[in-house]
């Protein structure tokens, strides 16, 4: 049975940084920034790797790799900002006419 050691944490963090960078480039300006994706990639990779080791999926690296993509995707989906939201230039689609 695999245990959590410094080597596993290194590989989880390295893979998380890489996956966070790739997701940040794919998502662009629609979700979190590239820097936030890199940080959450490293954090999420360690969490998912620990879960993988705890559940007994080998050394946890494969489970971390498979589960980190949806983890970061969901973080970006629920953090979307459009340019209209940021600049405050939103127009409401319903025009209210008072009589």
Backbone as a printed PyTorch tensor [residue, N CA C, xyz], in Angstrom:
tensor([[[  0.8340,  -1.1840,   0.0000],
         [  0.0000,   0.0000,   0.0000],
         [  0.8780,   1.2460,   0.0000]],

        [[  0.4980,   2.1850,  -0.8150],
         [  1.2500,   3.4340,  -0.9650],
         [  0.9330,   4.3750,   0.1980]],

        [[  1.9530,   5.1170,   0.6230],
         [  1.7510,   6.1230,   1.6610],
         [  2.0790,   7.4900,   1.0750]],

        [[  1.5730,   8.5140,   1.7080],
         [  1.8490,   9.8770,   1.2660],
         [  3.2300,  10.2800,   1.7570]],

        [[  4.1230,  10.5810,   0.8220],
         [  5.4660,  11.0130,   1.1830],
         [  5.8400,  12.2240,   0.3340]],

        [[  7.0260,  12.7330,   0.5330],
         [  7.4580,  13.9560,  -0.1490],
         [  7.5460,  13.7700,  -1.6630]],

        [[  7.8890,  12.5890,  -2.1180],
         [  7.9650,  12.3320,  -3.5560],
         [  6.5900,  12.4400,  -4.1990]],

        [[  5.5850,  11.8640,  -3.5500],
         [  4.2240,  11.9720,  -4.0770],
         [  3.7480,  13.4210,  -4.0920]],

        [[  4.0200,  14.1510,  -3.0250],
         [  3.6100,  15.5580,  -2.9710],
         [  4.2990,  16.3540,  -4.0760]],

        [[  5.5680,  16.0780,  -4.3300],
         [  6.2780,  16.7510,  -5.4210],
         [  5.6020,  16.4860,  -6.7620]],

        [[  5.2830,  15.2140,  -7.0510],
         [  4.6740,  14.8920,  -8.3390],
         [  3.2570,  15.4320,  -8.4470]],

        [[  2.5000,  15.4160,  -7.3510],
         [  1.1630,  16.0040,  -7.3780],
         [  1.2470,  17.4930,  -7.6690]],

        [[  2.1570,  18.1760,  -7.0020],
         [  2.2970,  19.6210,  -7.1880],
         [  2.7790,  19.9480,  -8.5990]],

        [[  3.7680,  19.2190,  -9.0950],
         [  4.2940,  19.4780, -10.4460],
         [  3.2250,  19.2560, -11.5110]],

        [[  2.5120,  18.1560, -11.4150],
         [  1.4550,  17.8770, -12.3880],
         [  0.3270,  18.8840, -12.2540]],

        [[  0.0070,  19.3010, -11.0240],
         [ -1.0390,  20.2960, -10.8110],
         [ -0.6830,  21.6490, -11.4000]],

        [[  0.5800,  22.0380, -11.2840],
         [  1.0160,  23.3000, -11.8950],
         [  0.8870,  23.2440, -13.4130]],

        [[  1.2780,  22.1360, -13.9990],
         [  1.1880,  21.9830, -15.4490],
         [ -0.2650,  21.9590, -15.9220]],

        [[ -1.0990,  21.1800, -15.2650],
         [ -2.5040,  21.0900, -15.6590],
         [ -3.2050,  22.4270, -15.4350]],

        [[ -2.8930,  23.1090, -14.3500],
         [ -3.4590,  24.4360, -14.1020],
         [ -3.0720,  25.4290, -15.1770]],

        [[ -1.8310,  25.3680, -15.6270],
         [ -1.3780,  26.2530, -16.7000],
         [ -2.1130,  25.9520, -18.0050]],

        [[ -2.2770,  24.6790, -18.3200],
         [ -2.9640,  24.2980, -19.5590],
         [ -4.4280,  24.7250, -19.5140]],

        [[ -5.1140,  24.4620, -18.3980],
         [ -6.5180,  24.8680, -18.2630],
         [ -6.6240,  26.3860, -18.3240]],

        [[ -5.6930,  27.0950, -17.7100],
         [ -5.7070,  28.5600, -17.7530],
         [ -5.5820,  29.0880, -19.1680]],

        [[ -4.7590,  28.4500, -19.9870],
         [ -4.6270,  28.8710, -21.3810],
         [ -5.8710,  28.5250, -22.1920]],

        [[ -6.4860,  27.3820, -21.9130],
         [ -7.6800,  26.9710, -22.6520],
         [ -8.8610,  27.8790, -22.3120]],

        [[ -9.0760,  28.1460, -21.0260],
         [-10.2250,  28.9320, -20.5920],
         [-10.0470,  30.4050, -20.9600]],

        [[ -8.8580,  30.9030, -20.8650],
         [ -8.5940,  32.3040, -21.2060],
         [ -9.1650,  33.2580, -20.1730]],

        [[ -9.8190,  34.3240, -20.6490],
         [-10.3470,  35.3520, -19.7520],
         [-11.7800,  35.0900, -19.3140]],

        [[-12.3540,  33.9660, -19.6690],
         [-13.7490,  33.6940, -19.3220],
         [-13.9150,  33.1800, -17.8980]],

        [[-12.9080,  32.5870, -17.3260],
         [-12.9960,  32.0580, -15.9650],
         [-12.0040,  32.7630, -15.0710]],

        [[-11.3080,  31.9850, -14.2620],
         [-10.2710,  32.5420, -13.4090],
         [ -9.0510,  32.8810, -14.2550]],

        [[ -8.1510,  33.6480, -13.6920],
         [ -6.9320,  33.9900, -14.4130],
         [ -6.0210,  32.7720, -14.4990]],

        [[ -4.9950,  32.8880, -15.3200],
         [ -4.0420,  31.7870, -15.4600],
         [ -3.3260,  31.5390, -14.1340]],

        [[ -2.9880,  32.5980, -13.4270],
         [ -2.3120,  32.4580, -12.1370],
         [ -3.1940,  31.7180, -11.1300]],

        [[ -4.4740,  32.0750, -11.0800],
         [ -5.3920,  31.3950, -10.1600],
         [ -5.5550,  29.9270, -10.5430]],

        [[ -5.5940,  29.6260, -11.8380],
         [ -5.6830,  28.2350, -12.2780],
         [ -4.4490,  27.4440, -11.8790]],

        [[ -3.2840,  28.0650, -11.9630],
         [ -2.0460,  27.3840, -11.5740],
         [ -2.0490,  27.1000, -10.0740]],

        [[ -2.4480,  28.0840,  -9.2750],
         [ -2.4760,  27.9020,  -7.8210],
         [ -3.4920,  26.8350,  -7.4300]],

        [[ -4.7240,  26.9440,  -7.9660],
         [ -5.7500,  25.9500,  -7.6320],
         [ -5.4170,  24.5880,  -8.2230]],

        [[ -4.6550,  24.5600,  -9.3100],
         [ -4.2000,  23.2880,  -9.8530],
         [ -3.2690,  22.5750,  -8.8940]],

        [[ -2.3410,  23.3200,  -8.3020],
         [ -1.4140,  22.7130,  -7.3460],
         [ -2.1400,  22.2670,  -6.0800]],

        [[ -3.0500,  23.1080,  -5.5850],
         [ -3.8030,  22.7510,  -4.3780],
         [ -4.7080,  21.5550,  -4.6460]],

        [[ -5.4560,  21.6190,  -5.7560],
         [ -6.3760,  20.5380,  -6.0940],
         [ -5.6660,  19.2320,  -6.3880]],

        [[ -4.4980,  19.3070,  -6.9930],
         [ -3.7400,  18.0900,  -7.2880],
         [ -3.3330,  17.3790,  -6.0100]],

        [[ -2.9100,  18.1310,  -5.0110],
         [ -2.5330,  17.4980,  -3.7450],
         [ -3.7530,  16.9010,  -3.0460]],

        [[ -4.8830,  17.5910,  -3.1060],
         [ -6.1030,  17.0550,  -2.4970],
         [ -6.5370,  15.7850,  -3.2190]],

        [[ -6.5890,  15.8440,  -4.5460],
         [ -7.0190,  14.6740,  -5.3140],
         [ -6.0250,  13.5170,  -5.1850]],

        [[ -4.7420,  13.8230,  -5.1080],
         [ -3.7420,  12.7780,  -4.9170],
         [ -3.8740,  12.0910,  -3.5710]],

        [[ -4.1460,  12.8900,  -2.5300],
         [ -4.3490,  12.3020,  -1.2090],
         [ -5.5990,  11.4310,  -1.1850]],

        [[ -6.6490,  11.8680,  -1.8540],
         [ -7.8700,  11.0620,  -1.9430],
         [ -7.5800,   9.7610,  -2.6960]],

        [[ -6.8040,   9.8670,  -3.7810],
         [ -6.4470,   8.6760,  -4.5410],
         [ -5.6540,   7.6610,  -3.7310]],

        [[ -4.7230,   8.1460,  -2.9220],
         [ -3.9500,   7.2400,  -2.0600],
         [ -4.8580,   6.6540,  -0.9830]],

        [[ -5.6980,   7.4920,  -0.3850],
         [ -6.5960,   7.0360,   0.6710],
         [ -7.5700,   5.9750,   0.1710]],

        [[ -8.0540,   6.1290,  -1.0780],
         [ -8.9930,   5.1590,  -1.6280],
         [ -8.2880,   3.9370,  -2.2210]],

        [[ -6.9750,   3.9900,  -2.3260],
         [ -6.2120,   2.8320,  -2.7740],
         [ -6.0670,   2.7100,  -4.2760]],

        [[ -6.0730,   3.8410,  -4.9880],
         [ -5.8800,   3.8220,  -6.4340],
         [ -4.3990,   3.9460,  -6.7640]],

        [[ -3.6290,   2.9580,  -6.4340],
         [ -2.1960,   2.9670,  -6.7300],
         [ -1.4750,   4.0320,  -5.9440]],

        [[ -0.6660,   4.8160,  -6.6530],
         [  0.0750,   5.8780,  -5.9800],
         [ -0.6780,   7.1970,  -5.9810]],

        [[ -1.8790,   7.2370,  -6.5040],
         [ -2.6990,   8.4380,  -6.4840],
         [ -2.4820,   9.3620,  -7.6630]],

        [[ -1.4080,   9.1650,  -8.4180],
         [ -1.0960,  10.0660,  -9.5200],
         [ -2.1030,   9.9530, -10.6540]],

        [[ -2.5170,   8.7390, -10.9820],
         [ -3.4930,   8.5660, -12.0540],
         [ -4.8430,   9.1590, -11.6490]],

        [[ -5.2900,   8.9010, -10.4300],
         [ -6.5500,   9.4620,  -9.9440],
         [ -6.4710,  10.9840,  -9.9300]],

        [[ -5.3500,  11.5340,  -9.4990],
         [ -5.1700,  12.9850,  -9.4870],
         [ -5.2520,  13.5470, -10.8900]],

        [[ -4.6110,  12.8900, -11.8440],
         [ -4.6060,  13.3830, -13.2140],
         [ -6.0160,  13.3860, -13.8150]],

        [[ -6.7710,  12.3280, -13.5750],
         [ -8.1150,  12.2120, -14.1330],
         [ -9.0920,  13.1630, -13.4410]],

        [[ -8.9780,  13.3510, -12.1380],
         [ -9.9640,  14.1500, -11.4090],
         [ -9.6410,  15.6390, -11.3610]],

        [[ -8.4180,  16.0430, -11.6610],
         [ -8.0730,  17.4630, -11.5780],
         [ -8.6700,  18.2640, -12.7300]],

        [[ -8.8090,  17.6730, -13.9040],
         [ -9.4030,  18.3860, -15.0390],
         [-10.8270,  18.8400, -14.7330]],

        [[-11.7230,  17.9310, -14.2820],
         [-13.0760,  18.3990, -13.9390],
         [-13.0940,  19.3460, -12.7440]],

        [[-12.1840,  19.1460, -11.7920],
         [-12.0960,  20.0260, -10.6260],
         [-11.8410,  21.4680, -11.0690]],

        [[-10.8480,  21.6800, -11.9120],
         [-10.5340,  23.0250, -12.3840],
         [-11.6010,  23.5510, -13.3320]],

        [[-12.1920,  22.6680, -14.1270],
         [-13.2550,  23.0980, -15.0260],
         [-14.4340,  23.6530, -14.2280]],

        [[-14.8260,  22.9660, -13.1560],
         [-15.9360,  23.4470, -12.3350],
         [-15.5940,  24.7520, -11.6310]],

        [[-14.3660,  24.8990, -11.1660],
         [-13.9580,  26.1650, -10.5630],
         [-14.0920,  27.2990, -11.5720]],

        [[-13.7080,  27.0560, -12.8190],
         [-13.7970,  28.0940, -13.8390],
         [-15.2310,  28.3690, -14.2650]],

        [[-16.0570,  27.3500, -14.3410],
         [-17.4430,  27.5470, -14.7550],
         [-18.1900,  28.4040, -13.7520]],

        [[-17.9860,  28.1450, -12.4690],
         [-18.6990,  28.9050, -11.4590],
         [-18.0130,  30.2160, -11.1110]],

        [[-16.9770,  30.5650, -11.8260],
         [-16.2710,  31.8230, -11.6020],
         [-16.2180,  32.6530, -12.8810]],

        [[-17.1360,  32.4220, -13.7760],
         [-17.0860,  33.1360, -15.0500],
         [-17.4740,  34.5950, -14.8750]],

        [[-16.7400,  35.4410, -15.5630],
         [-17.0340,  36.8650, -15.6240],
         [-16.9880,  37.2870, -17.0800]],

        [[-17.9930,  37.9610, -17.4860],
         [-17.9890,  38.5210, -18.8270],
         [-17.5780,  39.9770, -18.7370]],

        [[-17.1380,  40.5360, -19.8210],
         [-16.6270,  41.9050, -19.8190],
         [-17.7020,  42.9040, -19.3960]],

        [[-18.9650,  42.6030, -19.7040],
         [-20.0460,  43.4950, -19.2990],
         [-20.2050,  43.5070, -17.7810]],

        [[-19.9670,  42.3580, -17.1400],
         [-20.0550,  42.3040, -15.6830],
         [-18.9490,  43.1190, -15.0360]],

        [[-17.7810,  43.0830, -15.6110],
         [-16.6390,  43.7710, -15.0210],
         [-16.7040,  45.2820, -15.2210]],

        [[-17.1880,  45.7120, -16.3790],
         [-17.2380,  47.1530, -16.6520],
         [-18.5230,  47.8050, -16.1780]],

        [[-19.5330,  47.0180, -15.8650],
         [-20.7960,  47.5790, -15.3920],
         [-21.6690,  48.1220, -16.5030]],

        [[-21.4320,  47.7160, -17.7330],
         [-22.1950,  48.2170, -18.8790],
         [-23.2830,  47.2390, -19.2870]],

        [[-23.9830,  46.6980, -18.3130],
         [-25.0190,  45.7200, -18.6220],
         [-26.3170,  46.4330, -18.9880]],

        [[-26.9390,  45.9520, -20.0280],
         [-28.2450,  46.4620, -20.4150],
         [-29.2630,  45.3840, -20.0970]],

        [[-30.3490,  45.7790, -19.4620],
         [-31.3810,  44.8160, -19.1150],
         [-32.2580,  44.5770, -20.3340]],

        [[-32.5790,  43.3260, -20.6300],
         [-33.3340,  43.0200, -21.8400],
         [-34.7960,  43.4580, -21.7850]],

        [[-35.3220,  43.6950, -20.6020],
         [-36.7220,  44.0630, -20.4830],
         [-36.8070,  45.5760, -20.2500]],

        [[-37.5200,  46.2550, -21.1230],
         [-37.7360,  47.6930, -20.9730],
         [-39.0780,  47.8980, -20.2660]],

        [[-39.0550,  48.6120, -19.1710],
         [-40.2730,  48.8610, -18.4010],
         [-40.8140,  50.2180, -18.8230]],

        [[-42.0410,  50.2060, -19.2900],
         [-42.6830,  51.4520, -19.7130],
         [-43.7970,  51.7440, -18.7150]],

        [[-43.7220,  52.8940, -18.1040],
         [-44.7270,  53.2990, -17.1130],
         [-45.7930,  54.1350, -17.8070]],

        [[-47.0520,  53.8810, -17.4640],
         [-48.1600,  54.6710, -18.0520],
         [-48.6300,  55.7350, -17.1050]]])
